[in-house]
Amino acid sequence: MTVRVLIVDDQALFREALATLLEVQPEIDVVGEAANGEEAVRLCAELRPDVALMDLRMPVLDGIAATARLRAEQPGVRVLALTTFDDDEDVFAALRAGAVGYLLKDVSSTRLVEALVAAERGESVLQPSVAAKLVARVARLPAETPRPSATPLSERELEVVRLLADGRSNREIAKSLFLAEGTVKNLVTSVLSKLQVRDRTQAALRAKELGLF
């Protein structure tokens, strides 16, 4: 199975270079290119990609607005933000709009392919600097009404959640902990259940709230 990807960026040269880079990857099938968010929404309805690799600052309709429309109109399409900017406003707006991940354009090709595969599975994929911003933002939030206590994590699960907070993919966690990728996937599922959260980003934030790292 390959991941069907739509590249969305207003710079034609960057789109073409990225398509050339990804097309040689056996895990990826580039199904189309869009020059703005409006075109991306239209092509997603037509081509049904698994992942839209979305720039944020574009004419006609920007990437954040396009992401929000895709979440409402094409919920089966995962949006992975790929941009030059990592300022707080863009990061949090993209994630609120429904992006499953946020990467910068200086990401390595290996990391990008891993992120696309992870995004197709619905996993959150964050640049380490972006993950740090999320954790820092939670630390500044006022205390909320206490939630029910989470089930204690095992030592191995604690190692996993700390790596999640660094923005690591399942493959990277597996390499770091010398585990099979399937084992890591099971550990992540267990962590989400014990912390009573829906995704990896929320798991990292919840673990920070609980003082687990």
KEKE-3310 file (N, C-alpha, C; in steps of 0.2 Angstrom, whole numbers, plus 5000, padded with zeros to 4 digits):
npx = (5004:5003:5005:4994:4997:4994:5002:5003:5007:5011:5023:5029:5041:5046:5036:5037:5050:5048:5039:5046:5056:5048:5042:5050:5051:5046:5035:5026:5014:5012:4998:4994:4995:4993:4991:4986:4975:4961:4961:4967:4957:4947:4954:4956:4943:4941:4952:4954:4966:4976:4984:4986:4999:5002:5006:5006:5005:4998:4991:4974:4966:4972:4983:4978:4965:4961:4963:4954:4942:4944:4944:4930:4924:4930:4934:4941:4954:4970:4978:4994:5005:5017:5029:5038:5038:5038:5031:5021:5008:5005:5007:4998:4986:4985:4985:4973:4964:4964:4975:4985:4998:5014:5027:5043:5051:5064:5065:5072:5072:5070:5063:5052:5045:5042:5034:5023:5018:5015:5005:4995:4991:4984:4992:4999:5011:5025:5036:5051:5053:5041:5033:5039:5035:5021:5021:5026:5017:5006:5011:5010:4996:4981:4976:4965:4949:4951:4955:4949:4960:4974:4978:4992:5008:5019:5037:5042:5032:5032:5045:5041:5031:5039:5047:5037:5034:5044:5042:5044:5042:5034:5043:5055:5055:5055:5068:5076:5073:5076:5066:5053:5043:5030:5028:5030:5019:5009:5012:5010:4996:4992:4997:4989:4976:4978:4981:4969:4966:4965:4974:4992:4998:4990:4992:5006:5004:4995:5003:5013:5005:5003:5015:5025:5036)
npy = (4994:5011:5028:5040:5056:5073:5088:5104:5120:5137:5140:5135:5130:5124:5114:5106:5101:5094:5085:5077:5072:5064:5055:5045:5037:5022:5021:5031:5040:5052:5061:5073:5091:5107:5125:5133:5135:5134:5128:5116:5111:5108:5098:5088:5083:5078:5069:5062:5060:5052:5060:5078:5088:5102:5119:5134:5148:5155:5162:5167:5156:5152:5140:5137:5140:5132:5119:5119:5118:5106:5097:5098:5095:5085:5074:5062:5065:5067:5081:5087:5099:5109:5120:5135:5143:5143:5150:5154:5158:5153:5139:5135:5139:5131:5118:5119:5120:5107:5100:5086:5086:5095:5101:5108:5116:5112:5099:5083:5071:5058:5059:5066:5057:5047:5054:5057:5044:5041:5050:5046:5036:5042:5047:5059:5071:5080:5093:5093:5106:5112:5103:5106:5119:5117:5110:5120:5130:5124:5123:5136:5138:5142:5133:5120:5113:5098:5083:5066:5054:5048:5032:5024:5024:5012:5010:5008:5014:5027:5030:5030:5040:5052:5053:5054:5067:5074:5074:5063:5050:5034:5025:5031:5031:5017:5014:5021:5015:5002:4993:4983:4990:4988:4984:4997:5004:4997:5001:5015:5015:5010:5020:5031:5026:5025:5038:5044:5051:5056:5057:5058:5070:5076:5067:5069:5082:5080:5072:5081:5089:5081:5080:5071:5072)
npz = (5000:4996:5001:4996:4990:4990:4984:4991:4987:4984:4977:4962:4958:4970:4972:4961:4963:4975:4972:4963:4972:4980:4972:4969:4980:4987:4996:4993:4983:4972:4969:4964:4962:4969:4969:4978:4992:4989:4977:4981:4990:4980:4972:4981:4983:4971:4968:4980:4989:5002:5010:5012:5008:5015:5012:5022:5020:5007:4992:4987:4995:5011:5019:5032:5032:5021:5027:5037:5030:5023:5034:5037:5025:5018:5028:5027:5022:5027:5034:5033:5038:5030:5031:5030:5042:5059:5069:5084:5081:5069:5071:5081:5075:5064:5069:5077:5066:5061:5056:5056:5059:5059:5050:5046:5032:5031:5034:5034:5019:5023:5035:5031:5023:5032:5040:5032:5030:5043:5045:5037:5044:5054:5064:5075:5069:5073:5071:5082:5088:5087:5095:5107:5108:5110:5122:5131:5130:5136:5149:5153:5154:5164:5178:5176:5180:5189:5181:5180:5188:5179:5173:5180:5171:5164:5165:5153:5145:5149:5144:5131:5130:5133:5122:5112:5115:5111:5098:5090:5078:5077:5071:5074:5088:5090:5085:5094:5106:5104:5099:5091:5078:5078:5092:5098:5092:5099:5112:5111:5109:5121:5130:5126:5130:5144:5148:5144:5132:5115:5104:5099:5101:5111:5121:5124:5130:5140:5148:5152:5160:5170:5176:5171:5164)
capx = (5000:5006:5001:4992:4999:4993:5006:4999:5011:5011:5029:5029:5048:5046:5031:5040:5056:5046:5036:5052:5059:5043:5040:5055:5050:5041:5029:5023:5011:5010:4993:4992:4998:4989:4995:4983:4970:4955:4963:4968:4950:4944:4957:4955:4937:4942:4957:4954:4972:4976:4987:4987:5005:5000:5009:5001:5004:4996:4985:4967:4964:4978:4983:4974:4958:4960:4963:4947:4937:4945:4941:4923:4921:4934:4937:4946:4960:4974:4982:5001:5007:5024:5030:5044:5037:5036:5029:5016:5001:5004:5007:4992:4980:4985:4982:4966:4960:4963:4981:4988:5005:5017:5034:5046:5053:5071:5065:5075:5067:5068:5058:5046:5042:5040:5028:5017:5016:5012:4999:4990:4988:4981:4996:5001:5018:5027:5043:5053:5053:5034:5031:5041:5030:5015:5022:5027:5010:5002:5014:5007:4989:4979:4974:4958:4945:4955:4952:4950:4967:4976:4981:5000:5011:5025:5043:5043:5027:5035:5050:5038:5028:5044:5049:5032:5034:5050:5040:5047:5038:5034:5049:5061:5054:5057:5075:5079:5072:5078:5060:5050:5039:5023:5028:5029:5012:5005:5013:5007:4989:4991:4998:4983:4971:4979:4980:4962:4967:4963:4980:4999:4999:4986:4996:5012:5002:4993:5009:5016:5001:5004:5022:5028:5043)
capy = (5000:5017:5034:5045:5063:5080:5093:5110:5125:5142:5140:5130:5126:5119:5109:5101:5098:5090:5079:5073:5069:5060:5050:5039:5034:5017:5022:5037:5041:5059:5061:5079:5097:5113:5131:5137:5131:5133:5122:5110:5108:5105:5092:5083:5080:5074:5064:5058:5058:5051:5066:5084:5091:5109:5125:5138:5155:5155:5167:5164:5153:5150:5133:5136:5140:5126:5114:5119:5116:5099:5094:5098:5093:5079:5072:5056:5067:5070:5087:5088:5106:5109:5127:5138:5146:5140:5155:5151:5159:5148:5132:5133:5139:5125:5112:5120:5119:5100:5097:5081:5087:5101:5101:5114:5114:5110:5092:5078:5068:5052:5061:5068:5051:5044:5058:5055:5037:5041:5055:5042:5031:5046:5049:5066:5071:5087:5095:5094:5113:5113:5099:5110:5125:5115:5109:5126:5133:5120:5125:5143:5138:5142:5126:5118:5108:5092:5077:5059:5053:5043:5025:5025:5022:5008:5013:5008:5018:5033:5032:5032:5047:5057:5053:5057:5074:5077:5074:5057:5045:5027:5022:5034:5028:5010:5014:5024:5010:4995:4989:4983:4996:4985:4985:5004:5005:4995:5005:5021:5014:5009:5027:5035:5024:5026:5045:5046:5056:5053:5057:5058:5077:5076:5062:5073:5088:5077:5069:5087:5091:5076:5080:5064:5074)
capz = (5000:4996:5003:4990:4992:4986:4986:4990:4989:4979:4973:4957:4958:4976:4971:4956:4966:4980:4968:4960:4977:4983:4967:4969:4987:4986:5000:4991:4976:4972:4964:4961:4965:4970:4970:4983:4996:4985:4972:4985:4992:4974:4970:4986:4982:4964:4968:4986:4992:5009:5014:5009:5011:5015:5014:5025:5017:5000:4990:4986:5001:5014:5021:5038:5030:5017:5032:5041:5025:5022:5040:5037:5019:5016:5034:5026:5020:5033:5032:5036:5037:5028:5030:5032:5048:5065:5075:5088:5078:5063:5073:5084:5071:5059:5073:5078:5060:5060:5054:5060:5060:5057:5049:5043:5025:5031:5036:5029:5015:5026:5040:5028:5021:5038:5043:5027:5031:5050:5045:5033:5049:5058:5069:5075:5068:5075:5072:5089:5090:5087:5100:5113:5109:5113:5129:5134:5130:5141:5156:5155:5155:5171:5180:5175:5184:5189:5177:5183:5187:5173:5175:5180:5165:5165:5164:5145:5142:5151:5139:5124:5130:5133:5115:5109:5117:5106:5091:5087:5075:5079:5069:5077:5094:5089:5084:5100:5112:5102:5099:5085:5077:5080:5099:5099:5091:5105:5118:5110:5110:5129:5133:5124:5134:5151:5149:5142:5127:5108:5100:5102:5104:5118:5126:5127:5134:5147:5152:5155:5165:5176:5178:5170:5162)
cpx = (5004:5002:5000:4993:4997:4997:5003:5005:5011:5017:5030:5036:5048:5041:5034:5046:5053:5042:5041:5055:5055:5042:5044:5055:5044:5034:5024:5020:5009:5005:4991:4996:4993:4993:4992:4978:4964:4956:4964:4961:4947:4947:4957:4948:4937:4946:4958:4961:4971:4979:4988:4993:5004:5004:5004:5000:5004:4991:4979:4964:4970:4977:4979:4967:4956:4959:4957:4942:4938:4942:4933:4920:4924:4937:4942:4953:4964:4978:4989:5004:5015:5026:5037:5044:5035:5034:5022:5009:5000:5003:5000:4986:4980:4982:4975:4962:4960:4969:4983:4995:5008:5025:5037:5050:5061:5071:5069:5070:5065:5062:5052:5042:5039:5034:5022:5014:5012:5005:4994:4987:4984:4985:4998:5009:5020:5034:5045:5052:5045:5031:5033:5037:5023:5015:5023:5021:5006:5004:5011:5000:4987:4976:4967:4955:4949:4951:4953:4958:4969:4979:4989:5003:5017:5031:5044:5038:5029:5040:5047:5035:5033:5046:5043:5032:5039:5048:5042:5041:5038:5041:5055:5061:5057:5065:5079:5078:5073:5072:5057:5044:5032:5022:5027:5022:5008:5006:5010:4999:4988:4992:4991:4977:4972:4979:4974:4962:4966:4969:4987:5000:4996:4990:5002:5009:4999:4998:5013:5012:5002:5011:5026:5035:5044)
cpy = (5006:5023:5039:5052:5068:5085:5100:5116:5130:5143:5134:5126:5121:5113:5104:5097:5093:5084:5074:5069:5063:5054:5044:5035:5028:5017:5027:5037:5048:5059:5067:5085:5103:5119:5135:5133:5130:5127:5116:5107:5105:5098:5087:5080:5076:5068:5060:5056:5056:5056:5072:5087:5098:5114:5129:5145:5155:5160:5163:5161:5150:5143:5132:5135:5134:5119:5113:5116:5109:5095:5093:5095:5086:5076:5066:5058:5070:5076:5087:5095:5105:5116:5129:5141:5142:5144:5152:5152:5154:5141:5130:5134:5133:5119:5112:5118:5112:5097:5092:5081:5093:5100:5107:5111:5112:5103:5088:5074:5061:5054:5063:5062:5047:5047:5057:5049:5037:5045:5051:5038:5035:5048:5056:5066:5078:5087:5096:5101:5115:5109:5103:5116:5123:5113:5115:5130:5130:5122:5132:5143:5138:5135:5126:5114:5101:5086:5071:5057:5047:5037:5026:5021:5017:5012:5014:5013:5026:5035:5034:5038:5053:5058:5056:5065:5078:5077:5068:5053:5038:5024:5024:5031:5021:5010:5016:5019:5003:4990:4988:4988:4994:4986:4992:5006:5003:4999:5012:5020:5013:5016:5031:5033:5026:5034:5048:5052:5052:5053:5058:5065:5078:5072:5066:5079:5085:5075:5075:5089:5087:5076:5074:5066:5081)
cpz = (5000:4998:4997:4993:4987:4989:4985:4992:4983:4975:4969:4957:4964:4975:4967:4959:4971:4977:4966:4966:4980:4979:4967:4976:4986:4990:4998:4984:4976:4967:4961:4965:4964:4972:4975:4987:4993:4980:4976:4988:4986:4972:4975:4985:4975:4965:4974:4988:4999:5013:5009:5012:5010:5017:5018:5022:5010:4998:4989:4992:5005:5017:5027:5036:5026:5022:5035:5036:5024:5028:5039:5031:5016:5023:5033:5024:5026:5030:5036:5034:5035:5026:5032:5039:5054:5071:5078:5084:5073:5066:5076:5080:5066:5063:5075:5072:5058:5057:5059:5062:5057:5057:5046:5036:5025:5034:5031:5025:5019:5031:5037:5026:5027:5041:5038:5029:5038:5049:5042:5039:5054:5064:5069:5074:5069:5074:5079:5091:5091:5094:5107:5114:5112:5121:5133:5135:5136:5148:5158:5156:5162:5172:5179:5180:5184:5185:5181:5183:5182:5177:5175:5174:5168:5163:5156:5142:5144:5146:5132:5124:5130:5126:5111:5109:5113:5099:5087:5084:5078:5077:5072:5085:5095:5089:5091:5106:5110:5102:5092:5084:5079:5088:5101:5098:5096:5111:5117:5112:5118:5132:5132:5129:5141:5152:5147:5137:5120:5103:5103:5105:5111:5123:5129:5131:5141:5151:5155:5161:5171:5179:5177:5167:5163)
residu = (MET:THR:VAL:ARG:VAL:LEU:ILE:VAL:ASP:ASP:GLN:ALA:LEU:PHE:ARG:GLU:ALA:LEU:ALA:THR:LEU:LEU:GLU:VAL:GLN:PRO:GLU:ILE:ASP:VAL:VAL:GLY:GLU:ALA:ALA:ASN:GLY:GLU:GLU:ALA:VAL:ARG:LEU:CYS:ALA:GLU:LEU:ARG:PRO:ASP:VAL:ALA:LEU:MET:ASP:LEU:ARG:MET:PRO:VAL:LEU:ASP:GLY:ILE:ALA:ALA:THR:ALA:ARG:LEU:ARG:ALA:GLU:GLN:PRO:GLY:VAL:ARG:VAL:LEU:ALA:LEU:THR:THR:PHE:ASP:ASP:ASP:GLU:ASP:VAL:PHE:ALA:ALA:LEU:ARG:ALA:GLY:ALA:VAL:GLY:TYR:LEU:LEU:LYS:ASP:VAL:SER:SER:THR:ARG:LEU:VAL:GLU:ALA:LEU:VAL:ALA:ALA:GLU:ARG:GLY:GLU:SER:VAL:LEU:GLN:PRO:SER:VAL:ALA:ALA:LYS:LEU:VAL:ALA:ARG:VAL:ALA:ARG:LEU:PRO:ALA:GLU:THR:PRO:ARG:PRO:SER:ALA:THR:PRO:LEU:SER:GLU:ARG:GLU:LEU:GLU:VAL:VAL:ARG:LEU:LEU:ALA:ASP:GLY:ARG:SER:ASN:ARG:GLU:ILE:ALA:LYS:SER:LEU:PHE:LEU:ALA:GLU:GLY:THR:VAL:LYS:ASN:LEU:VAL:THR:SER:VAL:LEU:SER:LYS:LEU:GLN:VAL:ARG:ASP:ARG:THR:GLN:ALA:ALA:LEU:ARG:ALA:LYS:GLU:LEU:GLY:LEU:PHE)
# end
